[in-house]
């Protein structure tokens, strides 16, 4: 097929690669414009999809909007059979949705209709969902409301958002290839009306560890925000990013350490912090940190 690919972050790269390796003709890649990054945030840094597509000789387009008639005409002029969208980051106007002969397919990182929206992986972890997955859906004007063509499930267990994102990216890419191969026999199924939830964009303020909640919820917070933005607490006006933690036994005033090994009392139970990072320092095991920066029992963490 002649395919337009639309994606931006690392999550989208395996799908782009899979399309190329399956023999499809990717006629153009759309991605978010380069953003300030690099050294001191001064250099414009292209997205992972931009970098991958450019390395493979594919034309890359990065409009700031697709609402204009000129951009829509340029999109339609590609004469694509289908567009594949994976975490692109822009709303597609109806004219764009209608331009490819077979419409637009989206690779969404949840089992719809649960967790429509921007951050389905993090929201699934935070909510304590036992499973999540991938939905391949036919796009329409609503937010992740289109009919479903294929789904797959995976268990969340104790995976971090980073680990789950990588897994779903790879598995979603393979599901996409199978869906395209069998597109003629796939029957689109409308999403159920029950069970709709929305995965709003992550606010960095949510990453501050809330020790007043249960230890289980705090541990999910650590995994949901790993690797970014990173769950954290503050101690003596210094921020500490928590990279890994376990639920432990213990009780006390929420936010207070119960021993000298960074076991912190929560609303119920306790959280034992096992891997940590000080601002401007490398990540390390908590024991290594504590040898140089002791945190005695009874310390109140902000």
ZAMARGU-4260 file (C-alpha; in steps of 0.2 Angstrom, whole numbers, plus 5000, padded with zeros to 4 digits):
<rodrens>
0) 5000/5000/5000 | 5004/5018/4998 | 5005/5024/5016 | 5006/5041/5025 | 5014/5038/5042
5) 5010/5050/5056 | 5019/5049/5073 | 5031/5058/5084 | 5038/5048/5100 | 5048/5032/5102
10) 5032/5023/5104 | 5028/5026/5085 | 5045/5021/5078 | 5043/5002/5078 | 5027/5004/5068
15) 5036/5014/5055 | 5050/5002/5054 | 5037/4987/5052 | 5028/4995/5038 | 5044/4998/5028
20) 5050/4980/5032 | 5033/4973/5027 | 5036/4981/5009 | 5023/4995/5010 | 5028/5011/5002
25) 5028/5025/5015 | 5026/5040/5004 | 5028/5053/5018 | 5030/5054/5037 | 5021/5067/5047
30) 5029/5072/5064 | 5028/5086/5077 | 5040/5100/5073 | 5058/5099/5081 | 5058/5106/5098
35) 5071/5115/5109 | 5083/5102/5117 | 5101/5096/5116 | 5113/5106/5126 | 5105/5119/5137
40) 5089/5117/5127 | 5095/5129/5113 | 5096/5117/5099 | 5081/5111/5089 | 5079/5092/5091
45) 5069/5082/5079 | 5057/5069/5085 | 5062/5050/5085 | 5050/5047/5070 | 5058/5062/5061
50) 5075/5054/5064 | 5070/5037/5058 | 5061/5042/5043 | 5074/5054/5037 | 5087/5040/5039
55) 5077/5029/5028 | 5075/5042/5015 | 5057/5046/5018 | 5050/5064/5016 | 5047/5071/5033
60) 5033/5085/5035 | 5030/5094/5052 | 5016/5106/5050 | 5011/5115/5066 | 4993/5113/5061
65) 4983/5103/5048 | 4968/5115/5048 | 4973/5125/5033 | 4967/5122/5016 | 4985/5122/5009
70) 4991/5108/5021 | 4976/5098/5018 | 4978/5099/4999 | 4997/5094/5001 | 4991/5079/5011
75) 4978/5074/4999 | 4990/5076/4984 | 5000/5061/4991 | 4986/5049/4985 | 4989/5037/4999
80) 4979/5021/5001 | 4979/5023/5020 | 4986/5034/5034 | 4993/5026/5050 | 4993/5036/5065
85) 5003/5032/5081 | 5004/5046/5095 | 5006/5060/5082 | 5000/5074/5093 | 4989/5084/5082
90) 4970/5082/5079 | 4966/5077/5061 | 4952/5087/5053 | 4939/5078/5043 | 4947/5083/5027
95) 4963/5074/5032 | 4953/5059/5039 | 4944/5057/5022 | 4959/5060/5010 | 4967/5042/5010
100) 4957/5030/5000 | 4954/5018/5015 | 4954/5032/5028 | 4966/5033/5044 | 4970/5019/5056
105) 4976/5023/5074 | 4987/5012/5085 | 4981/5016/5103 | 4989/5010/5118 | 4974/5003/5128
110) 4959/4992/5125 | 4946/5005/5120 | 4935/5012/5126 | 4945/5012/5142 | 4958/5026/5143
115) 4954/5036/5127 | 4966/5051/5126 | 4984/5056/5129 | 4991/5046/5142 | 4983/5028/5142
120) 4998/5019/5148 | 5002/5030/5164 | 4983/5030/5168 | 4981/5011/5167 | 4996/5009/5179
125) 4990/5023/5191 | 4973/5015/5192 | 4980/4998/5196 | 4972/4990/5180 | 4978/4971/5179
130) 4979/4972/5160 | 4980/4984/5146 | 4984/4982/5127 | 4983/4989/5110 | 4968/4994/5099
135) 4969/4996/5080 | 4955/5008/5076 | 4947/5017/5061 | 4949/5035/5065 | 4934/5047/5065
140) 4932/5065/5072 | 4929/5060/5090 | 4943/5057/5103 | 4948/5039/5101 | 4930/5035/5097
145) 4932/5025/5081 | 4927/5007/5077 | 4939/4994/5082 | 4948/4982/5069 | 4959/4972/5081
150) 4965/4971/5099 | 4978/4963/5109 | 4980/4962/5128 | 4995/4961/5140 | 4997/4960/5159
155) 5004/4975/5167 | 5011/4966/5183 | 5025/4977/5190 | 5030/4985/5173 | 5035/5003/5173
160) 5028/5015/5160 | 5044/5014/5150 | 5044/4995/5150 | 5025/4994/5145 | 5027/5007/5132
165) 5041/4998/5123 | 5032/4982/5124 | 5016/4989/5117 | 5025/4998/5103 | 5033/4982/5097
170) 5017/4972/5099 | 5006/4985/5091 | 5018/4986/5076 | 5015/4968/5073 | 4997/4969/5076
175) 4996/4983/5063 | 5005/4973/5050 | 4993/4959/5052 | 4978/4971/5052 | 4984/4978/5035
180) 4987/4961/5028 | 4969/4955/5032 | 4961/4972/5030 | 4948/4966/5017 | 4941/4953/5029
185) 4942/4963/5045 | 4925/4969/5052 | 4926/4985/5061 | 4916/4984/5078 | 4909/4999/5086
190) 4916/5003/5104 | 4905/4998/5119 | 4896/5013/5126 | 4900/5006/5144 | 4917/5008/5152
195) 4923/5024/5144 | 4937/5032/5153 | 4948/5047/5148 | 4967/5047/5150 | 4971/5065/5152
200) 4988/5072/5149 | 5001/5070/5163 | 5004/5085/5173 | 5021/5086/5181 | 5014/5090/5198
205) 5006/5073/5198 | 5024/5065/5200 | 5026/5072/5218 | 5024/5056/5228 | 5009/5056/5239
210) 5013/5047/5255 | 4995/5049/5262 | 4989/5037/5250 | 4991/5018/5251 | 5009/5010/5249
215) 5002/5001/5234 | 4996/5017/5226 | 5012/5026/5229 | 5022/5011/5221 | 5011/5013/5206
220) 5015/5031/5205 | 5033/5027/5205 | 5031/5015/5190 | 5018/5026/5181 | 5031/5040/5180
225) 5046/5030/5176 | 5056/5036/5166 | 5047/5053/5164 | 5044/5064/5172 | 5049/5053/5187
230) 5041/5052/5204 | 5049/5062/5217 | 5050/5069/5235 | 5059/5083/5243 | 5071/5084/5258
235) 5079/5100/5264 | 5074/5109/5248 | 5082/5096/5237 | 5072/5085/5225 | 5075/5066/5224
240) 5068/5056/5210 | 5062/5039/5215 | 5066/5026/5201 | 5060/5010/5210 | 5051/5005/5226
245) 5043/4990/5234 | 5028/4989/5245 | 5033/4985/5263 | 5026/4982/5280 | 5026/4996/5293
250) 5015/5010/5299 | 5018/5027/5306 | 5014/5045/5301 | 5013/5047/5282 | 5029/5053/5274
255) 5040/5049/5289 | 5054/5036/5287 | 5053/5021/5298 | 5071/5016/5297 | 5087/5021/5290
260) 5085/5012/5274 | 5072/5024/5266 | 5056/5014/5271 | 5043/5028/5271 | 5026/5026/5280
265) 5011/5029/5269 | 4992/5031/5273 | 4992/5012/5274 | 5008/5001/5273 | 5025/5008/5269
270) 5035/5011/5253 | 5053/5005/5253 | 5063/5015/5240 | 5076/5005/5232 | 5083/5016/5218
275) 5085/5034/5218 | 5093/5049/5209 | 5098/5066/5217 | 5096/5082/5206 | 5111/5082/5194
280) 5118/5065/5200 | 5118/5048/5192 | 5105/5035/5197 | 5110/5023/5211 | 5104/5010/5223
285) 5097/5018/5239 | 5110/5010/5249 | 5124/5019/5240 | 5115/5035/5242 | 5113/5033/5261
290) 5131/5029/5264 | 5135/5047/5258 | 5119/5055/5263 | 5110/5047/5278 | 5092/5048/5281
295) 5088/5042/5299 | 5072/5035/5305 | 5059/5049/5309 | 5064/5060/5295 | 5049/5069/5287
300) 5050/5069/5268 | 5041/5083/5259
</rodrens>
